């Protein structure tokens, strides 16, 4: 079983490889992705990492608040995305 991890407050210089590298110190990384703006291609300052459950818990505990290029990372288990799109109903 794997877990998705939310990583916030990433430095603007962070890319997928850097994100994978810092998490791989705590277990096998299945995937790592820095979210970018679709228009500019620039990092939005957060990303997601997928790891097996045991490694994910270890990584979350070790990296929450850790420094990455002068920024304190915010690391926790990713939550399901809520559908915030408005419906056609006004009421």
Biopython code that builds the backbone (N, CA, C, O; Angstrom):
import numpy as np
from Bio.PDB.StructureBuilder import StructureBuilder

atoms = [
    (1, "UNK", "N", (0.847, -1.180, 0.000)),
    (1, "UNK", "CA", (0.000, 0.000, 0.000)),
    (1, "UNK", "C", (0.895, 1.247, 0.000)),
    (1, "UNK", "O", (1.929, 1.277, 0.667)),
    (2, "UNK", "N", (0.495, 2.249, -0.737)),
    (2, "UNK", "CA", (1.287, 3.479, -0.788)),
    (2, "UNK", "C", (0.471, 4.652, -0.261)),
    (2, "UNK", "O", (-0.755, 4.595, -0.168)),
    (3, "UNK", "N", (1.187, 5.710, 0.079)),
    (3, "UNK", "CA", (0.565, 6.945, 0.565)),
    (3, "UNK", "C", (1.044, 8.103, -0.281)),
    (3, "UNK", "O", (2.181, 8.122, -0.752)),
    (4, "UNK", "N", (0.158, 9.069, -0.467)),
    (4, "UNK", "CA", (0.524, 10.319, -1.109)),
    (4, "UNK", "C", (0.841, 11.330, -0.019)),
    (4, "UNK", "O", (0.119, 11.441, 0.972)),
    (5, "UNK", "N", (1.916, 12.055, -0.212)),
    (5, "UNK", "CA", (2.391, 13.035, 0.764)),
    (5, "UNK", "C", (2.347, 14.418, 0.121)),
    (5, "UNK", "O", (2.834, 14.612, -0.993)),
    (6, "UNK", "N", (1.765, 15.367, 0.828)),
    (6, "UNK", "CA", (1.760, 16.771, 0.399)),
    (6, "UNK", "C", (3.024, 17.425, 0.934)),
    (6, "UNK", "O", (3.375, 17.251, 2.101)),
    (7, "UNK", "N", (3.706, 18.175, 0.080)),
    (7, "UNK", "CA", (4.909, 18.902, 0.480)),
    (7, "UNK", "C", (4.704, 20.366, 0.112)),
    (7, "UNK", "O", (4.637, 20.703, -1.070)),
    (8, "UNK", "N", (4.603, 21.232, 1.105)),
    (8, "UNK", "CA", (4.375, 22.646, 0.874)),
    (8, "UNK", "C", (5.580, 23.488, 1.237)),
    (8, "UNK", "O", (6.522, 23.012, 1.872)),
    (9, "UNK", "N", (5.540, 24.741, 0.828)),
    (9, "UNK", "CA", (6.587, 25.725, 1.089)),
    (9, "UNK", "C", (7.907, 25.340, 0.416)),
    (9, "UNK", "O", (8.988, 25.575, 0.955)),
    (10, "UNK", "N", (7.794, 24.743, -0.773)),
    (10, "UNK", "CA", (8.992, 24.375, -1.529)),
    (10, "UNK", "C", (9.694, 25.619, -2.056)),
    (10, "UNK", "O", (9.038, 26.600, -2.406)),
    (11, "UNK", "N", (11.016, 25.586, -2.115)),
    (11, "UNK", "CA", (11.728, 26.702, -2.752)),
    (11, "UNK", "C", (11.398, 26.721, -4.244)),
    (11, "UNK", "O", (11.101, 25.681, -4.831)),
    (12, "UNK", "N", (11.452, 27.893, -4.848)),
    (12, "UNK", "CA", (11.097, 28.024, -6.269)),
    (12, "UNK", "C", (12.039, 27.222, -7.162)),
    (12, "UNK", "O", (11.676, 26.870, -8.284)),
    (13, "UNK", "N", (13.229, 26.935, -6.680)),
    (13, "UNK", "CA", (14.206, 26.192, -7.473)),
    (13, "UNK", "C", (13.958, 24.682, -7.464)),
    (13, "UNK", "O", (14.584, 23.961, -8.241)),
    (14, "UNK", "N", (13.071, 24.190, -6.613)),
    (14, "UNK", "CA", (12.834, 22.756, -6.487)),
    (14, "UNK", "C", (12.210, 22.180, -7.759)),
    (14, "UNK", "O", (11.341, 22.793, -8.379)),
    (15, "UNK", "N", (12.675, 20.995, -8.127)),
    (15, "UNK", "CA", (12.091, 20.283, -9.251)),
    (15, "UNK", "C", (11.786, 18.850, -8.811)),
    (15, "UNK", "O", (12.052, 18.479, -7.667)),
    (16, "UNK", "N", (11.226, 18.044, -9.722)),
    (16, "UNK", "CA", (10.852, 16.676, -9.383)),
    (16, "UNK", "C", (12.042, 15.873, -8.853)),
    (16, "UNK", "O", (11.908, 15.137, -7.876)),
    (17, "UNK", "N", (13.191, 16.013, -9.487)),
    (17, "UNK", "CA", (14.383, 15.250, -9.088)),
    (17, "UNK", "C", (14.836, 15.625, -7.677)),
    (17, "UNK", "O", (15.179, 14.747, -6.885)),
    (18, "UNK", "N", (14.840, 16.915, -7.357)),
    (18, "UNK", "CA", (15.257, 17.368, -6.026)),
    (18, "UNK", "C", (14.287, 16.868, -4.958)),
    (18, "UNK", "O", (14.700, 16.464, -3.871)),
    (19, "UNK", "N", (13.002, 16.899, -5.277)),
    (19, "UNK", "CA", (11.989, 16.426, -4.343)),
    (19, "UNK", "C", (12.158, 14.928, -4.103)),
    (19, "UNK", "O", (12.092, 14.469, -2.963)),
    (20, "UNK", "N", (12.373, 14.180, -5.158)),
    (20, "UNK", "CA", (12.588, 12.740, -5.045)),
    (20, "UNK", "C", (13.837, 12.439, -4.231)),
    (20, "UNK", "O", (13.838, 11.527, -3.404)),
    (21, "UNK", "N", (14.893, 13.197, -4.459)),
    (21, "UNK", "CA", (16.165, 12.961, -3.773)),
    (21, "UNK", "C", (16.045, 13.149, -2.268)),
    (21, "UNK", "O", (16.556, 12.329, -1.505)),
    (22, "UNK", "N", (15.382, 14.210, -1.826)),
    (22, "UNK", "CA", (15.286, 14.461, -0.387)),
    (22, "UNK", "C", (14.415, 13.411, 0.305)),
    (22, "UNK", "O", (14.673, 13.057, 1.455)),
    (23, "UNK", "N", (13.390, 12.913, -0.383)),
    (23, "UNK", "CA", (12.524, 11.896, 0.215)),
    (23, "UNK", "C", (13.138, 10.504, 0.131)),
    (23, "UNK", "O", (12.845, 9.657, 0.975)),
    (24, "UNK", "N", (13.973, 10.249, -0.856)),
    (24, "UNK", "CA", (14.565, 8.919, -1.014)),
    (24, "UNK", "C", (15.505, 8.566, 0.138)),
    (24, "UNK", "O", (15.853, 7.398, 0.308)),
    (25, "UNK", "N", (15.915, 9.541, 0.919)),
    (25, "UNK", "CA", (16.743, 9.284, 2.105)),
    (25, "UNK", "C", (15.965, 8.518, 3.170)),
    (25, "UNK", "O", (16.553, 7.955, 4.093)),
    (26, "UNK", "N", (14.631, 8.500, 3.037)),
    (26, "UNK", "CA", (13.772, 7.890, 4.058)),
    (26, "UNK", "C", (13.005, 6.686, 3.535)),
    (26, "UNK", "O", (12.146, 6.157, 4.241)),
    (27, "UNK", "N", (13.289, 6.243, 2.327)),
    (27, "UNK", "CA", (12.623, 5.073, 1.765)),
    (27, "UNK", "C", (12.476, 5.211, 0.258)),
    (27, "UNK", "O", (12.906, 6.197, -0.340)),
    (28, "UNK", "N", (11.860, 4.199, -0.340)),
    (28, "UNK", "CA", (11.698, 4.190, -1.791)),
    (28, "UNK", "C", (10.602, 5.148, -2.237)),
    (28, "UNK", "O", (9.471, 5.087, -1.755)),
    (29, "UNK", "N", (10.955, 6.032, -3.163)),
    (29, "UNK", "CA", (10.000, 6.983, -3.723)),
    (29, "UNK", "C", (9.386, 6.368, -4.973)),
    (29, "UNK", "O", (10.102, 5.982, -5.897)),
    (30, "UNK", "N", (8.074, 6.278, -5.000)),
    (30, "UNK", "CA", (7.373, 5.755, -6.171)),
    (30, "UNK", "C", (7.245, 6.849, -7.220)),
    (30, "UNK", "O", (7.482, 6.617, -8.406)),
    (31, "UNK", "N", (6.870, 8.038, -6.777)),
    (31, "UNK", "CA", (6.800, 9.185, -7.688)),
    (31, "UNK", "C", (6.953, 10.474, -6.885)),
    (31, "UNK", "O", (6.631, 10.521, -5.698)),
    (32, "UNK", "N", (7.445, 11.509, -7.546)),
    (32, "UNK", "CA", (7.597, 12.828, -6.933)),
    (32, "UNK", "C", (7.296, 13.866, -7.997)),
    (32, "UNK", "O", (7.817, 13.794, -9.110)),
    (33, "UNK", "N", (6.456, 14.831, -7.655)),
    (33, "UNK", "CA", (6.050, 15.814, -8.652)),
    (33, "UNK", "C", (5.855, 17.185, -8.018)),
    (33, "UNK", "O", (5.086, 17.337, -7.069)),
    (34, "UNK", "N", (6.561, 18.183, -8.551)),
    (34, "UNK", "CA", (6.368, 19.567, -8.155)),
    (34, "UNK", "C", (5.275, 20.120, -9.060)),
    (34, "UNK", "O", (5.350, 19.978, -10.281)),
    (35, "UNK", "N", (4.270, 20.742, -8.477)),
    (35, "UNK", "CA", (3.155, 21.284, -9.245)),
    (35, "UNK", "C", (3.572, 22.626, -9.844)),
    (35, "UNK", "O", (4.109, 23.492, -9.153)),
    (36, "UNK", "N", (3.317, 22.777, -11.126)),
    (36, "UNK", "CA", (3.700, 24.008, -11.829)),
    (36, "UNK", "C", (2.470, 24.719, -12.380)),
    (36, "UNK", "O", (1.422, 24.115, -12.612)),
    (37, "UNK", "N", (2.635, 26.011, -12.578)),
    (37, "UNK", "CA", (1.594, 26.830, -13.187)),
    (37, "UNK", "C", (1.476, 26.434, -14.657)),
    (37, "UNK", "O", (2.486, 26.354, -15.356)),
    (38, "UNK", "N", (0.271, 26.189, -15.128)),
    (38, "UNK", "CA", (0.127, 25.720, -16.514)),
    (38, "UNK", "C", (0.455, 26.798, -17.543)),
    (38, "UNK", "O", (0.823, 26.473, -18.672)),
    (39, "UNK", "N", (0.332, 28.055, -17.184)),
    (39, "UNK", "CA", (0.623, 29.130, -18.137)),
    (39, "UNK", "C", (2.106, 29.488, -18.186)),
    (39, "UNK", "O", (2.666, 29.681, -19.266)),
    (40, "UNK", "N", (2.742, 29.576, -17.017)),
    (40, "UNK", "CA", (4.137, 30.024, -16.971)),
    (40, "UNK", "C", (5.129, 28.869, -16.841)),
    (40, "UNK", "O", (6.304, 29.024, -17.173)),
    (41, "UNK", "N", (4.665, 27.708, -16.359)),
    (41, "UNK", "CA", (5.556, 26.586, -16.143)),
    (41, "UNK", "C", (6.381, 26.713, -14.866)),
    (41, "UNK", "O", (7.209, 25.850, -14.575)),
    (42, "UNK", "N", (6.162, 27.771, -14.111)),
    (42, "UNK", "CA", (6.904, 28.018, -12.869)),
    (42, "UNK", "C", (6.278, 27.237, -11.708)),
    (42, "UNK", "O", (5.066, 27.028, -11.672)),
    (43, "UNK", "N", (7.104, 26.816, -10.777)),
    (43, "UNK", "CA", (6.640, 26.078, -9.608)),
    (43, "UNK", "C", (5.593, 26.881, -8.853)),
    (43, "UNK", "O", (5.684, 28.105, -8.755)),
    (44, "UNK", "N", (4.596, 26.181, -8.322)),
    (44, "UNK", "CA", (3.583, 26.829, -7.495)),
    (44, "UNK", "C", (3.933, 26.726, -6.009)),
    (44, "UNK", "O", (3.177, 27.193, -5.157)),
    (45, "UNK", "N", (5.083, 26.111, -5.699)),
    (45, "UNK", "CA", (5.555, 26.079, -4.314)),
    (45, "UNK", "C", (5.101, 24.867, -3.520)),
    (45, "UNK", "O", (5.299, 24.812, -2.306)),
    (46, "UNK", "N", (4.494, 23.897, -4.189)),
    (46, "UNK", "CA", (4.116, 22.676, -3.490)),
    (46, "UNK", "C", (4.185, 21.493, -4.440)),
    (46, "UNK", "O", (4.280, 21.655, -5.657)),
    (47, "UNK", "N", (4.135, 20.304, -3.861)),
    (47, "UNK", "CA", (4.205, 19.111, -4.684)),
    (47, "UNK", "C", (3.697, 17.907, -3.926)),
    (47, "UNK", "O", (3.222, 18.016, -2.795)),
    (48, "UNK", "N", (3.806, 16.746, -4.573)),
    (48, "UNK", "CA", (3.332, 15.501, -3.993)),
    (48, "UNK", "C", (4.361, 14.409, -4.207)),
    (48, "UNK", "O", (5.014, 14.341, -5.248)),
    (49, "UNK", "N", (4.492, 13.560, -3.206)),
    (49, "UNK", "CA", (5.404, 12.417, -3.271)),
    (49, "UNK", "C", (4.588, 11.186, -2.908)),
    (49, "UNK", "O", (3.784, 11.215, -1.976)),
    (50, "UNK", "N", (4.799, 10.106, -3.647)),
    (50, "UNK", "CA", (4.154, 8.845, -3.332)),
    (50, "UNK", "C", (5.216, 7.864, -2.853)),
    (50, "UNK", "O", (6.231, 7.652, -3.515)),
    (51, "UNK", "N", (4.959, 7.263, -1.676)),
    (51, "UNK", "CA", (5.876, 6.293, -1.072)),
    (51, "UNK", "C", (5.048, 5.170, -0.453)),
    (51, "UNK", "O", (3.839, 5.312, -0.266)),
    (52, "UNK", "N", (5.719, 4.030, -0.132)),
    (52, "UNK", "CA", (4.997, 2.984, 0.592)),
    (52, "UNK", "C", (4.653, 3.526, 1.978)),
    (52, "UNK", "O", (5.307, 4.445, 2.471)),
    (53, "UNK", "N", (3.628, 2.955, 2.600)),
    (53, "UNK", "CA", (3.076, 3.502, 3.842)),
    (53, "UNK", "C", (4.093, 3.675, 4.965)),
    (53, "UNK", "O", (4.142, 4.731, 5.596)),
    (54, "UNK", "N", (4.895, 2.665, 5.218)),
    (54, "UNK", "CA", (5.856, 2.753, 6.326)),
    (54, "UNK", "C", (6.895, 3.833, 6.067)),
    (54, "UNK", "O", (7.212, 4.617, 6.961)),
    (55, "UNK", "N", (7.427, 3.881, 4.851)),
    (55, "UNK", "CA", (8.419, 4.907, 4.502)),
    (55, "UNK", "C", (7.794, 6.294, 4.521)),
    (55, "UNK", "O", (8.443, 7.265, 4.911)),
    (56, "UNK", "N", (6.541, 6.390, 4.103)),
    (56, "UNK", "CA", (5.856, 7.686, 4.072)),
    (56, "UNK", "C", (5.743, 8.269, 5.471)),
    (56, "UNK", "O", (6.009, 9.453, 5.678)),
    (57, "UNK", "N", (5.346, 7.436, 6.436)),
    (57, "UNK", "CA", (5.221, 7.922, 7.816)),
    (57, "UNK", "C", (6.568, 8.391, 8.361)),
    (57, "UNK", "O", (6.649, 9.413, 9.042)),
    (58, "UNK", "N", (7.615, 7.640, 8.057)),
    (58, "UNK", "CA", (8.955, 8.020, 8.488)),
    (58, "UNK", "C", (9.373, 9.346, 7.862)),
    (58, "UNK", "O", (9.901, 10.224, 8.545)),
    (59, "UNK", "N", (9.133, 9.485, 6.561)),
    (59, "UNK", "CA", (9.510, 10.705, 5.840)),
    (59, "UNK", "C", (8.732, 11.918, 6.352)),
    (59, "UNK", "O", (9.301, 12.996, 6.520)),
    (60, "UNK", "N", (7.443, 11.744, 6.597)),
    (60, "UNK", "CA", (6.619, 12.854, 7.104)),
    (60, "UNK", "C", (7.184, 13.354, 8.436)),
    (60, "UNK", "O", (7.360, 14.556, 8.635)),
    (61, "UNK", "N", (7.462, 12.420, 9.336)),
    (61, "UNK", "CA", (7.998, 12.801, 10.656)),
    (61, "UNK", "C", (9.368, 13.451, 10.548)),
    (61, "UNK", "O", (9.667, 14.398, 11.276)),
    (62, "UNK", "N", (10.203, 12.949, 9.643)),
    (62, "UNK", "CA", (11.572, 13.461, 9.524)),
    (62, "UNK", "C", (11.643, 14.794, 8.792)),
    (62, "UNK", "O", (12.482, 15.633, 9.119)),
    (63, "UNK", "N", (10.773, 15.002, 7.806)),
    (63, "UNK", "CA", (10.930, 16.166, 6.931)),
    (63, "UNK", "C", (9.984, 17.330, 7.222)),
    (63, "UNK", "O", (10.198, 18.426, 6.703)),
    (64, "UNK", "N", (8.957, 17.129, 8.026)),
    (64, "UNK", "CA", (8.076, 18.253, 8.351)),
    (64, "UNK", "C", (8.869, 19.283, 9.151)),
    (64, "UNK", "O", (9.347, 18.988, 10.246)),
    (65, "UNK", "N", (9.006, 20.469, 8.614)),
    (65, "UNK", "CA", (9.783, 21.531, 9.253)),
    (65, "UNK", "C", (11.246, 21.540, 8.850)),
    (65, "UNK", "O", (11.987, 22.445, 9.234)),
    (66, "UNK", "N", (11.676, 20.540, 8.077)),
    (66, "UNK", "CA", (13.082, 20.469, 7.639)),
    (66, "UNK", "C", (13.384, 21.591, 6.653)),
    (66, "UNK", "O", (12.500, 22.073, 5.945)),
    (67, "UNK", "N", (14.643, 21.993, 6.621)),
    (67, "UNK", "CA", (15.080, 23.072, 5.739)),
    (67, "UNK", "C", (15.426, 22.544, 4.345)),
    (67, "UNK", "O", (16.144, 21.553, 4.209)),
    (68, "UNK", "N", (14.910, 23.213, 3.320)),
    (68, "UNK", "CA", (15.289, 22.920, 1.935)),
    (68, "UNK", "C", (15.565, 24.258, 1.273)),
    (68, "UNK", "O", (14.641, 25.027, 1.009)),
    (69, "UNK", "N", (16.817, 24.532, 1.010)),
    (69, "UNK", "CA", (17.238, 25.802, 0.403)),
    (69, "UNK", "C", (16.687, 27.014, 1.141)),
    (69, "UNK", "O", (16.221, 27.971, 0.522)),
    (70, "UNK", "N", (16.745, 26.964, 2.479)),
    (70, "UNK", "CA", (16.332, 28.099, 3.294)),
    (70, "UNK", "C", (14.846, 28.187, 3.582)),
    (70, "UNK", "O", (14.390, 29.175, 4.157)),
    (71, "UNK", "N", (14.078, 27.175, 3.196)),
    (71, "UNK", "CA", (12.631, 27.188, 3.459)),
    (71, "UNK", "C", (12.259, 25.989, 4.310)),
    (71, "UNK", "O", (12.737, 24.880, 4.071)),
    (72, "UNK", "N", (11.412, 26.206, 5.295)),
    (72, "UNK", "CA", (10.951, 25.125, 6.172)),
    (72, "UNK", "C", (9.799, 24.404, 5.481)),
    (72, "UNK", "O", (8.741, 24.989, 5.249)),
    (73, "UNK", "N", (10.010, 23.144, 5.158)),
    (73, "UNK", "CA", (8.993, 22.370, 4.452)),
    (73, "UNK", "C", (7.802, 22.071, 5.345)),
    (73, "UNK", "O", (7.952, 21.868, 6.550)),
    (74, "UNK", "N", (6.616, 22.044, 4.747)),
    (74, "UNK", "CA", (5.400, 21.585, 5.414)),
    (74, "UNK", "C", (5.051, 20.252, 4.773)),
    (74, "UNK", "O", (4.716, 20.194, 3.590)),
    (75, "UNK", "N", (5.128, 19.189, 5.548)),
    (75, "UNK", "CA", (4.953, 17.847, 5.016)),
    (75, "UNK", "C", (3.877, 17.131, 5.817)),
    (75, "UNK", "O", (3.965, 17.047, 7.042)),
    (76, "UNK", "N", (2.863, 16.615, 5.131)),
    (76, "UNK", "CA", (1.833, 15.805, 5.777)),
    (76, "UNK", "C", (1.165, 14.898, 4.749)),
    (76, "UNK", "O", (1.390, 15.029, 3.546)),
    (77, "UNK", "N", (0.354, 13.993, 5.235)),
    (77, "UNK", "CA", (-0.348, 13.096, 4.329)),
    (77, "UNK", "C", (-1.329, 13.912, 3.494)),
    (77, "UNK", "O", (-2.065, 14.743, 4.024)),
    (78, "UNK", "N", (-1.332, 13.667, 2.184)),
    (78, "UNK", "CA", (-2.218, 14.411, 1.279)),
    (78, "UNK", "C", (-3.669, 14.043, 1.558)),
    (78, "UNK", "O", (-3.991, 12.886, 1.827)),
    (79, "UNK", "N", (-4.527, 15.033, 1.490)),
    (79, "UNK", "CA", (-5.962, 14.831, 1.670)),
    (79, "UNK", "C", (-6.634, 14.749, 0.310)),
    (79, "UNK", "O", (-6.152, 15.332, -0.661)),
    (80, "UNK", "N", (-7.736, 14.034, 0.239)),
    (80, "UNK", "CA", (-8.493, 13.978, -1.006)),
    (80, "UNK", "C", (-8.924, 15.379, -1.399)),
    (80, "UNK", "O", (-9.329, 16.180, -0.556)),
    (81, "UNK", "N", (-8.833, 15.658, -2.672)),
    (81, "UNK", "CA", (-9.201, 16.970, -3.179)),
    (81, "UNK", "C", (-10.717, 17.104, -3.189)),
    (81, "UNK", "O", (-11.425, 16.222, -3.674)),
    (82, "UNK", "N", (-11.203, 18.208, -2.653)),
    (82, "UNK", "CA", (-12.631, 18.489, -2.669)),
    (82, "UNK", "C", (-12.987, 19.101, -4.010)),
    (82, "UNK", "O", (-12.194, 19.841, -4.591)),
    (83, "UNK", "N", (-14.161, 18.799, -4.493)),
    (83, "UNK", "CA", (-14.612, 19.370, -5.756)),
    (83, "UNK", "C", (-15.206, 20.742, -5.456)),
    (83, "UNK", "O", (-16.334, 20.851, -4.976)),
    (84, "UNK", "N", (-14.426, 21.794, -5.747)),
    (84, "UNK", "CA", (-14.863, 23.154, -5.439)),
    (84, "UNK", "C", (-15.505, 23.866, -6.621)),
    (84, "UNK", "O", (-15.837, 25.049, -6.549)),
    (85, "UNK", "N", (-15.674, 23.120, -7.717)),
    (85, "UNK", "CA", (-16.297, 23.752, -8.872)),
    (85, "UNK", "C", (-17.746, 24.100, -8.562)),
    (85, "UNK", "O", (-18.452, 23.337, -7.903)),
    (86, "UNK", "N", (-18.171, 25.236, -9.033)),
    (86, "UNK", "CA", (-19.555, 25.651, -8.798)),
    (86, "UNK", "C", (-20.481, 24.903, -9.751)),
    (86, "UNK", "O", (-20.140, 24.639, -10.903)),
    (87, "UNK", "N", (-21.622, 24.581, -9.252)),
    (87, "UNK", "CA", (-22.620, 23.960, -10.107)),
    (87, "UNK", "C", (-23.365, 25.058, -10.848)),
    (87, "UNK", "O", (-23.198, 26.241, -10.552)),
    (88, "UNK", "N", (-24.167, 24.671, -11.787)),
    (88, "UNK", "CA", (-24.936, 25.658, -12.548)),
    (88, "UNK", "C", (-26.073, 26.239, -11.726)),
    (88, "UNK", "O", (-26.647, 27.264, -12.093)),
    (89, "UNK", "N", (-26.397, 25.596, -10.627)),
    (89, "UNK", "CA", (-27.460, 26.118, -9.765)),
    (89, "UNK", "C", (-26.918, 27.294, -8.961)),
    (89, "UNK", "O", (-25.813, 27.248, -8.420)),
    (90, "UNK", "N", (-27.707, 28.320, -8.900)),
    (90, "UNK", "CA", (-27.285, 29.495, -8.143)),
    (90, "UNK", "C", (-27.703, 29.378, -6.705)),
    (90, "UNK", "O", (-27.228, 30.152, -5.874)),
    (91, "UNK", "N", (-28.569, 28.451, -6.370)),
    (91, "UNK", "CA", (-29.090, 28.357, -5.022)),
    (91, "UNK", "C", (-28.517, 27.185, -4.352)),
    (91, "UNK", "O", (-28.831, 26.923, -3.191)),
]
sb = StructureBuilder()
sb.init_structure("model")
sb.init_model(0)
sb.init_chain("A")
sb.init_seg("    ")
for serial, (resi, resn, name, xyz) in enumerate(atoms, 1):
    if name == "N":
        sb.init_residue(resn, " ", resi, " ")
    sb.init_atom(name, np.array(xyz, "f"), 0.0, 1.0, " ", f" {name:<3s}", serial, name[0])
structure = sb.get_structure()
